Amino acid sequence: MYSHAPSFQDAVRLYGKYVPDLGAVKASIRIHGTGMVLTGSDFTMQLGTKNSLLFTLQGSIEKMFITDAFHKGIELTGTLTGKSTSQLSELLGNSETPDIGPLSGKLLITGDSNNLVIPQISLFAGRKNHLMLTAAGKIAEVPLRRRLSPRGVEIVLTVTARLAVMICQWCWVAEYLILDLY
């Protein structure tokens, strides 16, 4: 099965959900089996373009139950790339995400249609003005059918910068705080 939509936002809006417009989406999956339980293999999805944010997912779904649209045994690997961290602004709902350089990331997703687990996630951003951010960790549970926040979030954030840049930034913060007190 193959599907394509020129706008991911328009495709998701059909389900009564709002997401930022991330560009075109292409997806395909090979479905096989008989009866009320099917298997999905060779799943691929591409969301966005090389000129904006680009998400890719690949993997499989062990069991897809036809009667209640419940999926079990989800196993996906994903990547994220972008030319600039400022491209995250729309995704994060923040118009002021600074441009510190390109970004890339990888993640592993497992679980079922009620709860996903992200046992591995890593994100690298920066290199502009000698500033680099790295985030790595895991998320124990991402509830899907309930309106709950993710649980068990363990992310380590590392910031690397040249000393002169850091000193200037700390001076600016100190100056801002001192002026704000008066």
C-alpha positions, 0 to 999 in steps of 0.5 A, spaced: 500 500 500 502 506 498 500 513 499 502 520 498 499 527 500 502 534 498 501 537 505 501 532 512 497 538 515 491 537 510 492 529 511 492 529 518 486 535 519 481 529 516 482 526 523 480 532 527 488 533 529 492 539 528 499 539 526 504 544 523 505 544 516 511 540 515 510 539 508 509 533 503 508 526 506 509 519 502 508 512 506 508 505 504 507 498 507 507 491 505 501 488 508 500 480 508 496 475 512 489 472 512 483 473 517 482 478 522 490 479 524 495 482 519 502 484 519 505 490 516 513 489 513 517 494 509 514 500 512 517 507 510 515 514 511 518 520 509 515 527 511 518 534 509 523 535 504 531 536 504 530 544 503 526 543 510 526 538 516 526 531 513 523 526 517 524 518 515 521 512 519 522 505 517 520 498 520 515 493 521 508 492 525 508 485 527 500 485 528 495 489 526 488 487 528 482 489 523 476 489 528 479 495 533 485 498 529 489 496 534 497 495 532 502 491 536 509 489 535 511 496 532 518 497 531 521 503 527 527 507 526 527 514 524 531 520 522 531 527 522 535 532 518 535 539 517 539 545 514 538 549 520 535 549 527 531 555 526 526 550 522 524 547 528 520 553 530 514 551 526 514 544 529 515 546 536 510 552 536 516 557 537 517 563 532 524 564 535 528 558 535 535 560 533 539 558 528 545 555 531 547 550 525 544 544 522 541 538 525 540 531 525 537 526 529 536 518 530 531 514 534 528 507 535 520 507 537 517 500 539 510 499 542 503 498 540 497 503 538 496 505 546 503 506 548 510 507 544 517 507 548 523 510 545 529 506 548 534 510 544 534 518 541 539 522 539 539 529 536 545 533 534 545 541 532 550 546 531 557 548 529 555 555 527 559 560 532 562 554 535 556 552 539 554 545 539 548 541 542 547 534 543 541 530 546 541 523 548 536 519 552 530 515 552 522 516 553 519 510 557 512 511 555 508 515 550 501 514 551 497 515 544 490 514 546 490 518 552 491 525 553 497 524 558 504 527 557 510 522 556 513 519 562 520 516 564 523 522 560 531 521 561 535 526 556 542 528 557 543 535 554 550 537 552 553 544 550 559 545 547 562 552 546 568 556 545 570 559 552 570 566 549 563 565 546 561 562 553 564 568 557 561 573 552 554 570 553 555 569 561 557 577 561 550 578 557 546 574 562 549 577 568 548 584 565 541 583 563 540 580 570 543 586 573 539 591 569 533 588 571 534 589 578 535 596 577 
